Amino acid sequence: MGTNKRYPYLAAQRAEENELRKARKAGPLQSLTDVQIRSHAVPITHAPRTPAMWGHAWVRFGDVDVRCVVQILRWTPDAVGVAVPVDEDWLRCWIWQGAVQRLESRTDAWM
């Protein structure tokens, strides 16, 4: 079987989407607490709307960890607020900054 030369990342993207669907069934998307984010003590920086900022991050649904592409929405010195696309929904959570690797474009993680 040949490879998809026009969209070489498509197979990896579809595999990630399936993994996220399965993980979502394990429980709700976990997020850091306000105390962990220290939202009362440190400034929250909001990402520009365009161009979108993307990252490759570890997120947790119930007790299942998944590494996936996320949109970076905001951050503090210790945490990053992200949106995770699952089917038609964009689920939001806060994760530790060390759990996110910045991507130049959304497809970089699947190449």
Secondary structure as a PSIPRED ss2 file (coil, helix, strand):
# PSIPRED VFORMAT (PSIPRED V4.0)

   1 M C   1.000  0.000  0.000
   2 G C   1.000  0.000  0.000
   3 T C   1.000  0.000  0.000
   4 N C   1.000  0.000  0.000
   5 K C   1.000  0.000  0.000
   6 R C   1.000  0.000  0.000
   7 Y C   1.000  0.000  0.000
   8 P C   1.000  0.000  0.000
   9 Y C   1.000  0.000  0.000
  10 L H   0.000  1.000  0.000
  11 A H   0.000  1.000  0.000
  12 A H   0.000  1.000  0.000
  13 Q H   0.000  1.000  0.000
  14 R H   0.000  1.000  0.000
  15 A H   0.000  1.000  0.000
  16 E H   0.000  1.000  0.000
  17 E H   0.000  1.000  0.000
  18 N H   0.000  1.000  0.000
  19 E H   0.000  1.000  0.000
  20 L H   0.000  1.000  0.000
  21 R H   0.000  1.000  0.000
  22 K H   0.000  1.000  0.000
  23 A H   0.000  1.000  0.000
  24 R H   0.000  1.000  0.000
  25 K C   1.000  0.000  0.000
  26 A C   1.000  0.000  0.000
  27 G C   1.000  0.000  0.000
  28 P C   1.000  0.000  0.000
  29 L E   0.000  0.000  1.000
  30 Q C   1.000  0.000  0.000
  31 S C   1.000  0.000  0.000
  32 L C   1.000  0.000  0.000
  33 T C   1.000  0.000  0.000
  34 D H   0.000  1.000  0.000
  35 V H   0.000  1.000  0.000
  36 Q H   0.000  1.000  0.000
  37 I H   0.000  1.000  0.000
  38 R C   1.000  0.000  0.000
  39 S C   1.000  0.000  0.000
  40 H C   1.000  0.000  0.000
  41 A C   1.000  0.000  0.000
  42 V C   1.000  0.000  0.000
  43 P C   1.000  0.000  0.000
  44 I C   1.000  0.000  0.000
  45 T E   0.000  0.000  1.000
  46 H E   0.000  0.000  1.000
  47 A C   1.000  0.000  0.000
  48 P C   1.000  0.000  0.000
  49 R C   1.000  0.000  0.000
  50 T C   1.000  0.000  0.000
  51 P C   1.000  0.000  0.000
  52 A C   1.000  0.000  0.000
  53 M E   0.000  0.000  1.000
  54 W E   0.000  0.000  1.000
  55 G E   0.000  0.000  1.000
  56 H E   0.000  0.000  1.000
  57 A E   0.000  0.000  1.000
  58 W E   0.000  0.000  1.000
  59 V E   0.000  0.000  1.000
  60 R E   0.000  0.000  1.000
  61 F E   0.000  0.000  1.000
  62 G C   1.000  0.000  0.000
  63 D C   1.000  0.000  0.000
  64 V E   0.000  0.000  1.000
  65 D E   0.000  0.000  1.000
  66 V E   0.000  0.000  1.000
  67 R E   0.000  0.000  1.000
  68 C E   0.000  0.000  1.000
  69 V E   0.000  0.000  1.000
  70 V E   0.000  0.000  1.000
  71 Q E   0.000  0.000  1.000
  72 I E   0.000  0.000  1.000
  73 L E   0.000  0.000  1.000
  74 R E   0.000  0.000  1.000
  75 W E   0.000  0.000  1.000
  76 T C   1.000  0.000  0.000
  77 P C   1.000  0.000  0.000
  78 D C   1.000  0.000  0.000
  79 A E   0.000  0.000  1.000
  80 V E   0.000  0.000  1.000
  81 G E   0.000  0.000  1.000
  82 V E   0.000  0.000  1.000
  83 A E   0.000  0.000  1.000
  84 V E   0.000  0.000  1.000
  85 P E   0.000  0.000  1.000
  86 V E   0.000  0.000  1.000
  87 D C   1.000  0.000  0.000
  88 E C   1.000  0.000  0.000
  89 D E   0.000  0.000  1.000
  90 W E   0.000  0.000  1.000
  91 L E   0.000  0.000  1.000
  92 R E   0.000  0.000  1.000
  93 C E   0.000  0.000  1.000
  94 W E   0.000  0.000  1.000
  95 I E   0.000  0.000  1.000
  96 W E   0.000  0.000  1.000
  97 Q H   0.000  1.000  0.000
  98 G H   0.000  1.000  0.000
  99 A H   0.000  1.000  0.000
 100 V E   0.000  0.000  1.000
 101 Q E   0.000  0.000  1.000
 102 R E   0.000  0.000  1.000
 103 L E   0.000  0.000  1.000
 104 E C   1.000  0.000  0.000
 105 S C   1.000  0.000  0.000
 106 R H   0.000  1.000  0.000
 107 T H   0.000  1.000  0.000
 108 D H   0.000  1.000  0.000
 109 A H   0.000  1.000  0.000
 110 W H   0.000  1.000  0.000
 111 M C   1.000  0.000  0.000
